Amino acid sequence: MSELLTGESLKKLEALKNPHVMNIVKKYIGICRPAKVTVVTDSAEDINYVRELALKKGEEKKLAMKGHTVHFDGYYDQGRDKEVTKVLMSGNLCLSKVINCGNRDECLEEIFGFMEGIMEGKEMLIRFFCLGPTGSVFSIPSLQITDSAYVAHSEELLYRQGYEQFKKLKGSSDFFHFVHSAGRLDEKGSSLDVDKKRIYIDIEGDRVLTVNNQYAGNSVGLKKLALRLAIKKAHQEDWLCEHMFIMGVHPEGKKRVTYFTGAFPSACGKTSTAMIPGQTIIGDDIAYIRVSHGGRAKAVNVERGIFGIIQDVNPIDDPLIYKTLTTEREVIFSNVLVKDKIPYWLGMGKEIPKEGFNFSGEWKEGKKGPDGKEVPPAHKNARYTIKISELENADPHLEDPKGVPVQGIIYGGRDSDTSVPVCQALSWHHGVFLGACLESETTAATIGQEGIRVHNPMANIDFLVVPLSVYIQNHIKFGEKLDKPPLVFTTNYFLKKDGKFMNEKTDKKVWLMWMEGRAHEEFHAIETPIGYIPKYKDLKMLFKQIFDKDYTEEEYNEQFMIRTSKLIERFERVRGIYNSEQGIPHVFIEHLEQQEKRLRHAKERFGKENILPHEFEE
C-alpha cells in the first residue's frame, strides 16, 4: 500500500492537510488492492488525463464529431437497480415500508467481502468534487474513489471541481465519500459479476459503497447516491434536498424572470420542462433549498451538468438539447446505437440504421438478447452527459453561491386517465399533500415492469433515508418558516383519449406560462375539489400568443374535466399506502380526508362522474 501512495499522488493528498481523507484513501487501497493509484486535482492536466484514460481503456470510444464519445453499460446494467440498492440501518431498524433497508453490519461485511482485491490489476482514481456552487453555504465537498475512468470523466462534466474546496475544510471530516468498482470485466468491458451488484448507502458513515456495476445511476456516487446522504444532512440542518429541476421562466413580452423548481419521476417530462424554448436552466435534477435571511426559499443546482434520457430528443420537441447533442462539444453518449461512428437513439426524428453496435454488442434488426427478448437498436434508457454551460439557455445565475428565489414548485407525474394537465394547490399545506400523493406510471428508467402505477412522494421515494412521515413533516415545517411560500402546482402531460395523447409535447409551455402568471396574480382561476385550474379564456389566449394555435373549448373541457371517480380511486390508493406508515403528520391526514370529501360531494352534487370546469363556476 505504501508503495502505491508515493510521489505526486502522495503530495497532492498531503497538500489537503486532512487526516480523514488520508485515512479513507489508505483504507480502500488496502481493501481493493489496485495496481496503481492516481490522485486527480482541479488542474487541466489531471482532468485531461482522465479523459484520455477512458479512451485508452476502451470505456469510451470516439465518435465522428469532435468531443463526442460513447460508452456502453452491460446488458443487465441499464437502469437504477432498486433491488440491490439499500440504505444501511443498525440492528433491525427500517425507515419505512417503501424504503429498501439493509442491516448495516451484515451489508458492510458482505460488500467489503466483494471489495476485497476487486481492483487488482486496475488503476484507482481519486477525485474531489463539490456538490453545489463552490464557496457557498449550500456546498458539500465530496471524495470519489473509483476504478472506472468513465465514471470519473462523467463526474467531471456533472460536478464542480472540489480539490481546492477540500483545502478549505481545514482538516474537517464534514464531507461525503464514495467508493466504486466496476469489478471483473468481460470481453466487452462490462461488469461480469452482475449477481454481486450492490449499491449500499451508509448514512451513518456519510458514504456510499457500490460494486459490480457501470450504469451511471448506480456508479456515479455524487448523483442519486449522494442525494440520499444529502437528504439526511438536510433533515438534520432544517433545509430541503429535493429531486428537482431549477429553471427561470421568462414570459413573452415581459422583462422579468420567475424561478421554479420541479419534481417529476424519471421519463415524466422533467428535463424537457426545464428545457422549454425561451426559458433558462439552472439544473435539471437535484436542488438544495434553504430559507434565506429575507424569509424566502432559495435554491441551487447541486450539479453543473445533465445526465439526461435521450429517447425522443428530436429537433421538433427538444430543439435546444438536440442542437447541443448534434454539434461539436464534449458529450458522452451511453447505450445508444452507433453506426459509422454516428450515434442514433429512439425517437430522434430520423431513420435509424438496421445494424450497428449497441449495449448488446454487434446488433442488427431482429437480434435476440440472452433473455430471449428482441434487442432494440438503442436502449429506452439511453443517456447523454453534458455540461449545462454548453447550453444556449444556461441561466446567468447557474453558479450564484446565494442561489435563486423560488416562486413556484411543480410536481409532475405520468398519468393517462385521471389528472388534469395543470392545477394549483389550495395552499402550501395542500401542496405538500399533493406532492406526497404523487404517483406515476412506470417507464424504462428503472429496472422492472413498465406501465404500473407507482406512488412516488415528491418524486423522491427511491432516495429517502428518513422515514416518509419525517420527510413530509420537514416539508410542512419548511413552508411555515417562509414569509411567502412558493405556489405549488401539479402537471400531467400524458392524458390519453382512445389511446392517443390529448396534448402535443410542446403544450407544456402554455401550462408553464399559466403557472408563471399565477405567481404574479395575473390570471384568475376556477376552484375545484383538487385545486385551482385555468380558465378557458386564459389558455386560449396563451395558445394563440405562444403557438398561434386555436385552442378549442372542446379540447379544454376534455382535458380539464374533473374525473371524480378516477380521482377518488387514486386517493383511496394513497390512503391504503399511508395507513401502513407510522407517524404521518395529522395535517396530511386532514387534507386526505378533506380531498376525498370534496370529490364525493361534487360527484353527488352534479350527479355524474366527470364534471366540466365551467360547472364549478355556476
N, C-alpha and C positions, 0 to 999 in steps of 0.2 A: 504493500500500500504506500509506504513512504517513498518508494522509487517512482511511483506514478505521479505523485503530487510534488513536483520539483520545478525548478526553473521558472519560466514566465508564469505558468499557471499558479504556482505557489505564491509568487509575488503579487499577482492580481488578487488572490484571496486575502493575503496578509494586509493589503492596502485598505481593505474594508474595516479592519480593526474590530471584527465581530466574531467573538469566540463561538457563538451559536451557529453561524454559518459554517465555520471551520469544522465544528463537531458533526454537523449534519452531513457535510461532504465526505468527511473521513468515514463516517458510519456506513454510508451507502457504497463507497468504494470497497470497503471491507466485505459487505454482503454481496454486491453484484459482481465484483472482481473483473472489471473491464481491463482491456489490454492497453488502453490509453485514456488519459483524462485531459480535456481541453476546457479551460475557463474562458468564457466569451464576455467581453466588456461591451461598452457602447461604441467602441471605435469602428470606423468604416472598414478597416482591415479585418477585424474579427467578424463583423457581420457578413462580409463578403465570403469569408472562409466557410461559414455555414451554408450559404447559398451554393457554393461550388461543391461542397461535400455532399449535399443532397443529390446533385447530378452525378458526381463520381460514384456514389454508392448505388445509383440506379433507383433511388427512392422517388426521384423526379426525372422527367425526360423533357428535353427542349422541344417546343413546338415551332411551327413555321414563323409565327410572328415574334418579333423581338420582345424579350421579357416574359413571354408566356411559357409555362411549364405544366406538365400533367403528372398526377400521382394516382396510383390505384391502390385501394384497400382490398383486403381479402374477400372472397365470395360471401363468407358468413360474418363480415365485419363492415356492414354498410349503414349502420344507424346506431343511435344510443341504445345500449343493451340494458334494459331496466332490470332483468332477472339477476344479473351478476353485479349490479351497482347497488351498494349498500352503505347506509350510514351506520357507523360503528357506535354501539352503546355498551356501557359497562353492565355486567350482570345480565338479567333477563328483561331489562327495560326496553321499551319501544316508544317512539314518539307519537305514532298514530297508526291506525289500521291501513291508511293509504300510503304510508312511508315504508319502504323496504329497509328494515333494520337488520343488523347482524351483531352477534356477541363480540365485543371488542377483543377480548383475549383470544378467542378461538379464531377470529378472522385475521388478526395480526399474525398469529402463529402460522396460519395457512399461507398467507401471502408472502411472509418472509421466507417460508419454505420454497415457494415458487421463485422468489427473487434470488435465492442462493446460487451464485455463479451465473446468473441469467445474462450478464454482459460479457462473458468470456469470449475473447477474440474480437470484441467490439470497442468502439470509442465512446466514452461517456462525455456528454456535453453538459456544461454547467452554465446556465443563463440567468440573467437578472432582469426583471421587468417591473412595471408599476401599473397597478390597477387604478384607473382614474388619472386625470392630468397630474403631471409632476408638480411638486411644491404646493399641494392643495390639502385642505383638511379632509377631503374625500379620499385621498390616495392611500393605497395599501401596497407596500413593497412585496414582491413575490419572487421566490427562488425556484427555478425549474431544473431538474436533473433528468436527462433522457439519453437513450442511445439511438434516437431517430433524428436524423438531420432534417427530415421533412417536418417533424413536429417543431423543432427549433426554428426552422425557416418560417413556418406558418405563424408562430408566435411573434416573430419579427414584424410581420405585416399587421398582426392583430393588436399588439400591445405596445405601450410606450417603453422606451429604454429605461432600465432601472438600476444599472450598476452604480451610478452616482447617487441615486436615492438611498441605496444601502449604506453609503458612506455617511449620509445624514442621520442614519439611525443611531450613530454613536454607540454601537455595541448592543443595542436593544434587541430583544427577541420578538418584537412586535411585527412579524411578517408571516406570510403563508409560505409553505414549501410543498413541492410536487415532485414525485419520483415516478418515472415511466420507463418501461422497456417493451419493445415490440416482441421480445422473446425470440425463440428459434424461428428461422425463416425457411420457407420452401423455395423451390427453384424460381418461382415468380417474385420472390422477395416479400411474400405475405406471411403474416403470423401463422405458425404451424400448429401450436398447441391451443386451438380455439376452445377446447374443453376446460382449459385452465385460464380463460379470460376472467379477470377480476378488476373491478373498479371500486375501491374502498375509500370512503370519506371519513377520516378520523377527526371529528370535530374537537375532541379533547386535545389533540396534538397539533391543530391548525395545519393539517397536512392531508394530501391525497396520495394514495399508492395505487397504481394502475399498471397491469402487465398483460402481455399476450394479446395486444390489440394495436390497431393503427388508425382507425377512423377517428377524425379529429374530435368528435363529440365525446369519445372515450379516452383519447390520448392527450389532447391539448389541455393540460392541467388548469390553465388560467381561465378557461371558458366556463362551461356549466359546472365543472367540478369546483372551481373557485367560488362560483355562485353560492354553493351550499355553505362554504366556510364564511362567506360574507354575510349571509342571512343570519347566522349565529351571532356574528360580531354586531350586526345592525340591531338585533334584538337586545343585546347587552348594552348598547350605547344609544338606544332610542332614535334610530333613523330607519329608513326602509331600503332594502336591497331587492330590486324587482326585475323580473324577466320582461323588460320594456324597451321599446324604442324611444328616442327623443327627437322631435322634429320641430322645425319652425314653419308655421303656416302663414302664408302671405296672400291675403285676399286681393283679388284683382282690382286695380284702381285705388287702392288704399295704402298709405305709407305707414304700415305697422307690421310687426311680426308677433305672432302668438305661439307660445311653445306648448306642445302637447307631449305627453308620454302615452304609450300604448302597449297593452299586453295581449298577445294572441298566441295560442298553441301553434306548434310548427305547421307550416303549409296552410295557414289560415289567412294569409294576406298581410302579415306583419311587415316584411321587408318592402313589399310593393306599396304599402300605405306610406311608409317612411320615405319612399322614393317617388311619390306622386309628382309629376312635372310641375315646375313653378314653385316648389317648396324647397326648403333646405333641410339637410340631415345633420344631426349631431351623432346619433347612434341608432343601430337597428336591432339591438338585442338585450343589453343589460344596463340598468340605470341604478345609480346610488342617489337617493333623495333625502335631503336634510331640511330642517326648519332653519330659515335664515334669521338674522338678527331682526329683520323687519316683520317677522311672523308670516313669511310666505314660504311655499315649498320651492326648493331649488334642486336642480338635478344635473348630474354629469354623466357622460358616457364612460363606462368602465374601460372600454376598448377604443382603439383608434382605427380598427379595420372591420371588415364584414366577411363572415363565413356564411355565405348565403346559398339557399336552394336555387339551382339553376334551371330546373324544369319550368317550362313555359315563359322563360325570359325571352322576349321577342321584341322586334322594333316597334310593334303596334302598342302592346300593353305596358312594356317597361323600356321605353326608348333610352333613358339615361343609362341604366345598367347595361343594356345591350350595346350601346356605343362604347362604353368603358371596356366591356369584355371583348370587343372586336377591333380595338386599336392598340397601338404599342404602349405598354406599361408593364409593371411587374404584377403578374396574375398567376395563381396556382389553380388549375382546374383539377377536380378529383372525380373519378368514376364516370366520366363522360366516354363517348366513343371517339377514337382517333383514327383518321384515315389520311394518309399522306401528310402527317404532322398537323392536321387541321382538326380542332375539336368540334364535336356535334353533340347536341343534347335534345331531349324530348321537348317538343313544343316550341322549338326555336324559330319556327316560321319559314323554314327552308327544308328541302328534301334531304333525308338522312341516308347515307350510303348503306348498301346491303351487306357490307362486310367491313372489317376493320379490327381494332384492338380495344377491348374494354376491361371491366373489372373481372371478367371470367377468362381473360386471355385472348387468344385469337378468336374472333367472332364472325359469324355470318348468319344471315336471317334463318330462323328456324332452329338454331342451336339449342340443345337442352343442357341444363346445368346438372351438377352432381345430385341435386334433389329431384331431378326429373322434370322440373319446370322449364318452360321456354324462357331463354335469357333475352331481355330487351336490349336494344342497341346501347342505351345508356341507362344507368340506374335512376329510378324515380327520385332518389335522394342524392343525386349527384350535386356537387357543390363548386363554388368559386371562392377564392380568398383574395381580397384586395385591401389596400389602404383607403380609408374614407377620403383622405386628402386628394386622391386621384379623381374623385368625382366632381363634375362641374357644379353640383348643387351642395357641396360641403358648406356647412354653416360657418360663418366667421367666428362664432364662439365655441367652436369644436374643442379648443384647448384652454378655454377660460377656466382657471382654477376655482373661481367663485361659483361656477355653474350657471344655469339659466332658470328664470322663473317659470314654474309650471302652472298654466291656467286651465288645462283640461287633461283628463285621463280617459283613455279609451280601452274598453275590454271587448275583444272580438273573438267570435268562435265560428265554427263551420257547422251550419245547421240548414238542412234542406227543406224543412216544412213547418217551422214554428216561429222563429224570432223575426221581427221587423228589421229592415236594413240599418236604421239608426234610431236611437232612443236616448233621452237624457234622464238620469236618475232624479228622483224627487228631492234628494238631499245627500249630504256626504255619507251619512249612515246607510241610506238606501243604496248608494253607490257601492259601498263596501259589501253590502249584502249581494248586489247583482254580480260584483266581481267574484265573490265567494261561491256563487251559483253557476259560474261559467262552465259550460260543457261543450264538447266538440266531437264531431265525427272523425275517427282516426284516419291517418294518412300513412304514407311510406316513410316519414321522417323517424319513426321508431319501429323497432322490430316487432312484428306481430300482425294480427289480422286487421284489415282496413274496413272502414265503414261502421265501426262500433261507436256508440255514444259514450264518451268518457268524461266524467266530472273532473274539472281541472281548475280549481280556485286560483284566480288571478294569473292563469296560465303558468303557474309556478309549482304545481303539486309535485312534480318529479324531483324538485330540488329542495324541498323543505327539510330543515334539520331542527326545527322546533315543532311542537305539537300544533296541529291545524287550529285548535282553539286559541292558542297563544298568538299565532300568526294573524288571525282575524282581529283579535283584540289589539294587536300592535297597530293595525291599520285604523281602527276606530280611534284609538288614543292619539295617533299622529294627526289626524284631521282636527281633533279637538284642540290641539296646540296651535293651530293656524288661525291667523286673524281673518283670512279669506281663503277657505279651502278651494282647490280646483274643482270645476264642474266634472261630473263623472258621466260617461256615455257608454252605451253598448252598440256594437255594429255586427252585422251579419251580411256578408257578400254572396251567400251561397243558396239563397231561396230558389226553389225549383217549382216549375209547373209542367206537368206532362213530361217529366224527365229532362227539361231544358231550364237553364238558368234564367231567372226573370230579369237580371241586370247584366249590362256589359261590365267587363272588369274595370273599365275606366270610370264608371259611375261613382266609384268611391270618392272621387274628388268633390262631387256635389255634396255627399254626406259630410265630408270633412269641412267644407266651407259653411255648411249649415251649423256645424258644431262651433266653428270659429266665431260665427256671427252671434250665436247664443252666449259665448263667453263675453261678448261685448254688448249684450242685451239689445241686439239689433233685430231679432226675429221673435215674434210671439210663437206659442206652441200649443198643442192640444194635450190636455192632461188625460191620461188613460190609466187603467189599473197597473200598468207596468212602468209608467213614467211619461215624460213629455215626448211627443212625436211631432214632426214638422207639419206645418200647414201646406196644403197643396199649392197655393199661390206662390209661396216662397220657393218651393222646389222647382216649380215651373219656371220661375224667373231665373234660378241658378242654372238649370239645364240649358236655358236659352243663352244666358250670359257666358257660360263656360264652354259649351259644346255647340251652340247654335242649333240645339236639338229641341224638338217639340215633345215635351213630356206630357202624356195624356193622363186625364183623371182616371181612366180605366186602369192604367199601369199603377198609378198611385194607390188606388183602392185595393188592387190585388196584392201589392207589396206591403202596405201598411195596415191592412185589416188585422184586428186583434183576434187571434185564433185561441179563444179561451180554453177549449178542451185540451188542445195540444200544450198550452202553457200550464194548465193545471197538472197535466201528466208530468211535465218537466219538473215542476216544483214538488210534486209528490216523490219523484225520484230523488230530488235533493233532500227532502225530509228524511227519506229512508237512509241516505248516506250519513246525514248529521245526527240521526238518532243513535248511531253506533259510535259516535265520537263523544268523548267526555269533556266537560268544561266549556262547551260552546257558549260565547257571551249571550246574556239574556236579550240584549238589543237585537242580535241576529235572529233569535227565535221569534221575537216580536214581529220583525219585518217579514219573516217567512209566513207567520200566521196572517198578518195583515195583507200580504200579497195574495195569498190563496183566497182570503175572504173577499177582496176587491174583485178578483176574477170570477168567483162564483156568483157574486152579487150582480155583476154585469151580465153574465150569462142568463140569470133569471130575469133581470130587468128587461132585456131586449128579446128574450125568448128564443135565442139562437146561439150557435157556437161561434160564428165568425161575424165580428162587428166592424162596420166601416168607420173610418176616422171621424167623418162629419157627424155621426150619431152621438158621439161623446160631447159635441158642442151644442146639441139641441136641448 
